[in-house]
């Protein structure tokens, strides 16, 4: 009797009949050949076919014994095979899950390693930056202080060289050239974005003109005093400026000084008088110019405090930095200097002087102008790196090498009493700075 089997296949041989060993090998080969993600679909399809075939065998009419026995054996083998396939599927799924977990664990491990390496690198970079910043912080005040002292000392020495060694008798013209150089450099730096300056307007110029007039008088009187007096005496006599400034603060701003400050100022007066008396190269004209310079310098300092508030109101930003003041002073001084040059007849002297034909003269004059501007830069740098008290103290101590250099370079004749008076004046200046710090 024909069953549900395909034609041409005897009932004794089920479709795809094979031994259990061969069937297991075939399943194993297929498991190794197909992807694991499609394995469950294949097992389910195979189970569905297996169930369908079982139902077909149950629908057959009274199968013969020879047909029934092999069919049962075949079903048992196929059931065992399917069970093996399902076990392998479970194992493969477990392995797949385990591999996924391992890959996830490995990814987390690699990420943690990368994070650790990144943290270590960041830590090393941070330590390196901290070390460099610490080195810069330690060396910054020293370098800026040395730059300020060198600029200040060199400025005075070069001005003395131009006025005395070259015997240049046009101090106003020299001031004009130096301020012109400073103005051009500041303008170029401002145009290139290196420094920031306030935008000039007529209101700001009108407010600043009184300060600028005093500034011009201060520079001119300083030029002429330096021409007739040696550098050490100019340095000692400049202490008088501190006394006049303290008196002006007392009467104008009601700012009182303590007893240490007044004691130091008394010592400065004694040293100035004794130095003048014992000065072997005393020049009345030079001393007169220096006294005028002290009065104008103190006036400049006192007037600047009053003008600063008004000048800030005249700017759009409401502030006025150091570079803006440098530009204002140097730029506004140029037209006033031209008027003074014509009034004092220096123009005719400059045209006919032989010294202006020497290239070395222009080198020294230009260098003095550059150093005048560098004092502004280095003083701001030094003040930014330290404090106003340290800046004031270093300024007082800087008079010592300036005085020594002036005596040695220009071979100033000295007596023992004059040398003692100079040293006493330098000590009084340092004592004054210390007294102001402790106030």
C-alpha positions as CSV (number, residue, x, y, z in Angstrom):
1,X,0.0,0.0,0.0
2,X,1.3,3.4,-0.9
3,X,2.0,5.7,2.0
4,X,2.8,9.3,2.1
5,X,6.4,8.7,1.0
6,X,7.6,10.0,-2.3
7,X,7.4,7.7,-5.3
8,X,10.3,5.6,-6.1
9,X,11.4,5.2,-2.4
10,X,10.6,2.0,-0.7
11,X,8.7,2.1,2.6
12,X,11.6,0.4,4.3
13,X,13.9,3.3,3.6
14,X,12.8,6.6,5.0
15,X,13.8,9.8,3.1
16,X,17.4,10.9,3.7
17,X,17.9,7.6,5.5
18,X,21.4,7.3,7.0
19,X,23.1,5.9,10.0
20,X,23.1,7.9,13.3
21,X,26.9,8.4,13.2
22,X,26.7,9.7,9.7
23,X,23.8,11.9,10.5
24,X,25.6,13.4,13.6
25,X,28.7,14.1,11.5
26,X,26.5,15.8,8.9
27,X,24.9,17.9,11.6
28,X,28.3,18.8,13.0
29,X,29.6,19.8,9.6
30,X,26.5,22.0,9.0
31,X,26.8,23.6,12.4
32,X,30.4,24.5,11.6
33,X,29.5,25.8,8.2
34,X,26.4,28.0,8.9
35,X,26.5,31.2,11.0
36,X,25.3,30.8,14.6
37,X,22.8,33.6,14.2
38,X,20.8,31.4,11.8
39,X,21.2,28.2,13.7
40,X,18.0,28.4,15.7
41,X,15.9,28.9,12.6
42,X,17.4,25.8,11.1
43,X,16.7,23.7,14.2
44,X,13.1,25.0,14.3
45,X,12.5,24.2,10.7
46,X,14.0,20.8,11.2
47,X,11.8,20.1,14.2
48,X,8.7,21.2,12.2
49,X,9.6,18.8,9.4
50,X,10.2,16.1,11.9
51,X,6.8,16.6,13.5
52,X,5.1,16.8,10.1
53,X,6.7,13.5,9.1
54,X,5.6,11.9,12.4
55,X,2.0,12.9,11.7
56,X,2.3,11.5,8.1
57,X,3.5,8.2,9.5
58,X,0.6,8.0,11.9
59,X,-1.9,8.6,9.1
60,X,-0.7,5.6,7.0
61,X,-3.1,2.6,6.9
62,X,-1.9,-0.6,8.7
63,X,1.7,-0.6,7.8
64,X,3.4,-3.9,7.6
65,X,5.7,-5.1,10.3
66,X,8.8,-4.9,8.1
67,X,7.8,-1.2,7.4
68,X,6.9,-0.3,11.0
69,X,10.1,-1.5,12.7
70,X,12.5,0.4,10.5
71,X,10.3,3.5,10.7
72,X,10.4,3.3,14.5
73,X,14.2,2.9,14.4
74,X,14.5,5.8,12.0
75,X,12.3,8.0,14.3
76,X,14.4,7.1,17.3
77,X,17.6,8.0,15.5
78,X,16.1,11.2,14.2
79,X,14.8,12.1,17.6
80,X,18.2,11.5,19.1
81,X,19.8,13.6,16.3
82,X,17.4,16.5,16.9
83,X,18.1,16.2,20.7
84,X,21.8,16.4,19.9
85,X,21.2,19.4,17.6
86,X,19.3,21.1,20.3
87,X,22.0,20.5,22.8
88,X,24.6,21.7,20.4
89,X,22.4,24.7,19.7
90,X,22.2,25.5,23.4
91,X,25.9,25.0,23.7
92,X,26.5,27.3,20.8
93,X,24.1,29.9,22.1
94,X,25.9,29.7,25.5
95,X,29.2,30.0,23.8
96,X,27.9,32.9,21.8
97,X,26.7,34.6,24.9
98,X,29.9,33.9,26.7
99,X,31.9,35.3,23.7
100,X,29.7,38.4,23.7
101,X,30.3,38.9,27.4
102,X,34.0,38.3,26.8
103,X,34.2,40.8,24.0
104,X,32.2,43.3,26.2
105,X,34.6,42.7,29.1
106,X,37.6,43.1,26.8
107,X,36.1,46.4,25.4
108,X,35.6,47.6,28.9
109,X,39.1,46.6,29.9
110,X,40.6,48.4,26.8
111,X,38.6,51.5,27.5
112,X,39.7,51.5,31.1
113,X,43.3,51.1,30.0
114,X,42.9,53.9,27.5
115,X,41.3,56.1,30.2
116,X,44.1,55.2,32.6
117,X,46.8,56.0,30.0
118,X,45.0,59.2,29.2
119,X,44.7,60.1,32.9
120,X,48.4,59.3,33.4
121,X,49.3,61.4,30.3
122,X,47.2,64.3,31.5
123,X,48.7,64.0,34.9
124,X,52.2,64.1,33.4
125,X,51.2,67.0,31.2
126,X,49.7,68.8,34.2
127,X,52.9,68.2,36.3
128,X,55.0,69.4,33.4
129,X,52.9,72.5,33.0
130,X,53.0,73.1,36.8
131,X,56.8,72.7,36.8
132,X,57.2,75.1,33.9
133,X,54.8,77.6,35.4
134,X,56.6,77.4,38.8
135,X,59.9,78.0,37.1
136,X,58.5,81.0,35.2
137,X,56.9,82.3,38.4
138,X,60.2,82.1,40.2
139,X,62.3,83.6,37.4
140,X,59.8,86.2,36.3
141,X,60.4,88.8,39.0
142,X,64.2,88.4,38.8
143,X,64.3,88.8,35.0
144,X,61.9,91.7,34.9
145,X,63.7,93.4,37.8
146,X,67.1,93.1,36.1
147,X,65.6,94.4,32.9
148,X,64.1,97.4,34.6
149,X,67.3,98.2,36.4
150,X,69.5,97.8,33.3
151,X,67.1,100.0,31.3
152,X,67.0,102.8,33.9
153,X,70.8,102.8,34.4
154,X,71.6,102.7,30.7
155,X,69.2,105.5,29.9
156,X,70.9,107.9,32.3
157,X,74.4,106.8,31.2
158,X,73.5,107.3,27.5
159,X,71.9,110.7,28.1
160,X,75.0,111.8,30.0
161,X,77.2,110.5,27.1
162,X,75.2,112.5,24.5
163,X,75.2,115.7,26.5
164,X,78.7,115.6,28.0
165,X,80.9,113.4,26.0
166,X,79.6,114.6,22.6
167,X,79.1,118.1,24.1
168,X,75.6,118.4,22.6
169,X,74.1,121.7,23.7
170,X,70.5,121.1,22.6
171,X,68.7,119.2,25.3
172,X,65.3,120.1,24.0
173,X,66.1,118.8,20.5
174,X,67.4,115.6,22.1
175,X,64.2,115.2,24.1
176,X,62.2,115.8,20.9
177,X,64.1,113.1,19.0
178,X,63.7,110.6,21.9
179,X,59.9,111.3,22.2
180,X,59.5,111.0,18.4
181,X,61.2,107.5,18.5
182,X,59.0,106.4,21.4
183,X,55.8,107.7,19.7
184,X,56.5,105.9,16.4
185,X,57.2,102.6,18.2
186,X,54.1,102.8,20.4
187,X,52.0,103.6,17.3
188,X,53.4,100.7,15.4
189,X,52.9,98.3,18.3
190,X,49.3,99.5,18.6
191,X,48.6,99.1,14.9
192,X,50.0,95.5,15.0
193,X,47.9,94.6,18.0
194,X,50.8,94.1,20.4
195,X,49.7,96.7,22.9
196,X,46.3,98.3,23.5
197,X,46.0,102.1,23.8
198,X,42.9,104.3,24.4
199,X,41.4,106.0,21.4
200,X,42.4,109.7,21.5
201,X,39.8,112.4,21.4
202,X,39.9,116.2,21.9
203,X,38.3,115.9,25.4
204,X,41.1,113.5,26.5
205,X,43.8,115.7,25.0
206,X,42.4,118.9,26.7
207,X,42.4,117.1,30.1
208,X,45.9,115.8,29.6
209,X,47.6,119.0,28.4
210,X,48.4,120.3,31.9
211,X,50.2,117.1,32.8
212,X,52.0,117.1,29.5
213,X,53.4,120.6,30.0
214,X,54.8,119.6,33.4
215,X,56.2,116.4,31.8
216,X,58.0,118.4,29.1
217,X,59.5,120.7,31.8
218,X,60.6,117.7,33.8
219,X,62.4,116.1,30.9
220,X,64.1,119.4,29.7
221,X,65.3,120.3,33.3
222,X,66.6,116.8,33.7
223,X,68.6,117.0,30.5
224,X,70.3,120.2,31.5
225,X,71.0,119.2,35.1
226,X,72.6,116.0,33.8
227,X,74.8,118.0,31.4
228,X,76.4,120.0,34.3
229,X,76.3,117.6,37.2
230,X,77.8,114.1,37.6
231,X,75.5,111.1,37.6
232,X,76.0,110.3,41.3
233,X,75.0,113.8,42.5
234,X,71.9,113.8,40.2
235,X,70.9,110.5,41.8
236,X,71.3,111.9,45.4
237,X,69.6,115.2,44.6
238,X,66.6,113.3,43.2
239,X,65.8,112.3,46.7
240,X,64.5,115.8,47.3
241,X,61.6,114.9,45.0
242,X,60.3,112.4,47.6
243,X,60.3,115.1,50.2
244,X,58.4,117.6,48.0
245,X,55.9,114.8,47.0
246,X,55.2,113.9,50.7
247,X,54.7,117.6,51.6
248,X,52.3,118.0,48.6
249,X,50.3,114.9,49.6
250,X,50.0,116.3,53.1
251,X,48.5,119.6,51.9
252,X,46.6,118.5,48.8
253,X,45.3,115.0,49.8
254,X,45.6,115.2,53.6
255,X,47.8,112.1,53.5
256,X,50.0,111.9,56.6
257,X,53.3,110.1,56.9
258,X,54.6,108.2,59.9
259,X,57.6,109.1,61.9
260,X,59.9,106.7,60.1
261,X,59.1,108.4,56.8
262,X,59.9,111.8,58.1
263,X,63.1,110.6,59.7
264,X,64.2,109.1,56.4
265,X,63.4,112.4,54.6
266,X,65.4,114.3,57.1
267,X,68.4,112.1,56.4
268,X,67.9,112.6,52.7
269,X,68.0,116.4,53.2
270,X,71.2,116.1,55.2
271,X,72.9,113.9,52.6
272,X,71.8,116.2,49.7
273,X,73.2,119.3,51.5
274,X,76.5,117.5,52.5
275,X,77.0,116.1,49.0
276,X,76.6,119.5,47.5
277,X,79.0,121.1,49.9
278,X,81.7,118.4,49.3
279,X,81.1,118.2,45.5
280,X,84.5,119.0,43.9
281,X,82.8,119.6,40.5
282,X,80.0,121.9,41.9
283,X,78.1,123.8,39.2
284,X,75.5,126.3,40.3
285,X,73.7,126.2,37.0
286,X,73.4,122.4,37.1
287,X,72.2,122.5,40.7
288,X,69.5,125.0,39.8
289,X,68.3,122.9,36.9
290,X,68.2,119.9,39.3
291,X,66.1,121.8,41.9
292,X,63.7,122.8,39.1
293,X,63.6,119.2,38.0
294,X,62.7,118.0,41.5
295,X,59.9,120.5,41.8
296,X,58.5,119.6,38.4
297,X,58.8,115.8,39.0
298,X,56.9,116.2,42.3
299,X,54.3,118.4,40.6
300,X,53.9,115.8,37.8
301,X,53.3,113.0,40.3
302,X,50.7,115.1,42.3
303,X,48.9,116.4,39.2
304,X,48.8,113.0,37.6
305,X,46.6,111.7,40.5
306,X,44.1,114.4,39.9
307,X,44.1,114.2,36.1
308,X,43.8,110.4,36.0
309,X,40.2,110.4,37.2
310,X,39.2,113.1,34.7
311,X,41.1,111.3,31.9
312,X,39.4,108.0,32.5
313,X,36.0,109.7,32.1
314,X,37.1,111.1,28.8
315,X,37.7,107.6,27.4
316,X,35.0,105.2,26.0
317,X,36.3,102.3,28.1
318,X,36.5,104.3,31.3
319,X,40.1,103.3,31.9
320,X,43.6,104.5,30.8
321,X,46.5,102.1,30.9
322,X,50.2,102.7,31.1
323,X,50.7,102.5,27.3
324,X,48.0,105.1,26.7
325,X,49.8,107.5,29.1
326,X,53.1,106.9,27.4
327,X,51.6,107.7,24.0
328,X,49.8,110.8,25.3
329,X,52.9,112.2,26.9
330,X,55.3,111.5,24.0
331,X,52.8,112.5,21.2
332,X,51.6,115.7,22.8
333,X,55.1,116.8,23.7
334,X,56.2,116.9,20.0
335,X,54.4,120.2,19.1
336,X,55.5,121.9,22.4
337,X,59.1,120.7,21.8
338,X,59.1,122.3,18.3
339,X,57.9,125.6,19.7
340,X,60.6,125.5,22.4
341,X,63.3,124.6,19.9
342,X,62.4,127.6,17.8
343,X,62.2,129.9,20.9
344,X,65.6,128.9,22.3
345,X,67.3,128.9,18.9
346,X,68.3,125.3,19.0
347,X,67.3,124.7,15.4
348,X,70.1,126.8,14.1
349,X,72.6,125.1,16.4
350,X,71.4,121.5,15.4
351,X,71.8,122.4,11.7
352,X,75.4,123.6,12.0
353,X,76.7,121.3,14.8
354,X,79.4,119.0,13.7
355,X,78.4,116.3,16.2
356,X,75.1,115.6,14.3
357,X,77.2,114.5,11.3
358,X,78.7,111.5,13.3
359,X,76.8,108.2,12.8
360,X,77.7,107.1,16.3
361,X,75.9,110.1,17.7
362,X,72.7,109.1,16.1
363,X,73.2,105.5,17.3
364,X,73.6,106.6,20.9
365,X,70.7,109.1,20.6
366,X,68.4,106.5,19.1
367,X,69.4,103.9,21.7
368,X,68.6,106.4,24.5
369,X,65.2,106.9,23.0
370,X,64.6,103.2,22.8
371,X,65.7,102.8,26.4
372,X,63.4,105.6,27.5
373,X,60.5,103.6,26.1
374,X,61.9,100.3,27.5
375,X,61.7,101.8,31.0
376,X,58.0,102.1,30.6
377,X,57.7,98.5,29.4
378,X,60.0,97.0,31.9
379,X,58.5,99.0,34.8
380,X,55.0,97.7,33.9
381,X,56.4,94.1,33.5
382,X,58.3,94.3,36.9
383,X,55.2,95.8,38.6
384,X,53.0,93.0,37.2
385,X,55.5,90.3,38.4
386,X,55.9,91.8,41.9
387,X,54.2,94.4,44.1
388,X,54.3,98.2,44.3
389,X,56.3,98.0,47.5
390,X,59.0,95.8,45.9
391,X,59.0,98.0,42.9
392,X,59.6,101.1,45.1
393,X,62.4,99.4,47.0
394,X,64.2,98.1,43.9
395,X,64.0,101.6,42.4
396,X,65.8,103.0,45.5
397,X,68.4,100.3,45.4
398,X,68.9,100.9,41.7
399,X,70.5,104.3,42.5
400,X,73.5,102.5,44.0
401,X,74.8,100.9,40.7
402,X,73.9,104.0,38.8
403,X,76.0,106.2,41.1
404,X,78.9,103.8,41.0
405,X,78.8,103.4,37.2
406,X,78.6,107.2,36.8
407,X,81.6,107.8,39.0
408,X,83.7,105.1,37.3
409,X,82.7,105.7,33.6
410,X,83.0,109.4,33.6
411,X,86.0,109.5,36.0
412,X,84.4,111.9,38.5
413,X,86.8,113.5,41.0
414,X,85.8,112.5,44.5
415,X,86.9,113.3,48.0
416,X,86.4,111.0,51.0
417,X,83.8,113.3,52.4
418,X,81.9,113.5,49.1
419,X,82.0,109.7,48.7
420,X,80.7,109.3,52.3
421,X,77.9,111.8,51.6
422,X,76.9,110.0,48.5
423,X,76.8,106.6,50.3
424,X,74.8,108.2,53.1
425,X,72.3,109.6,50.6
426,X,71.9,106.2,49.0
427,X,71.3,104.7,52.5
428,X,68.7,107.3,53.2
429,X,66.9,106.5,50.0
430,X,66.7,102.8,50.9
431,X,65.5,103.7,54.4
432,X,62.8,105.9,52.9
433,X,61.6,103.1,50.7
434,X,61.5,100.7,53.7
435,X,59.6,103.3,55.8
436,X,57.0,103.7,53.0
437,X,56.6,100.0,52.8
438,X,55.9,99.6,56.5
439,X,53.4,102.5,56.5
